[in-house]
Amino acid sequence: PQRFGRVVLFPYESTLRDYDLQAWVDGAWQSLARNEAASAERLEHAFAPVVSNRLRLLVTATNGPNVKLDEIEVYAE
């Protein structure tokens, strides 16, 4: 498990629209950040640090038939 408190997403050509960034904490998925109508090339989320060995991006809507990400960066703070 790692401690992290900031995640930066780099969607490819604005394919990502609505999502919920989650971490597995104490046996359940916990929402860290939500976004609706995302349109930036760089989406940064800072939150209270958590300790987890799982991170997921739950995509609820796209701009097009699918989502593509260039990169996901995870930082301690």
Disulfide bonds with the S-S distance in Angstrom:
none
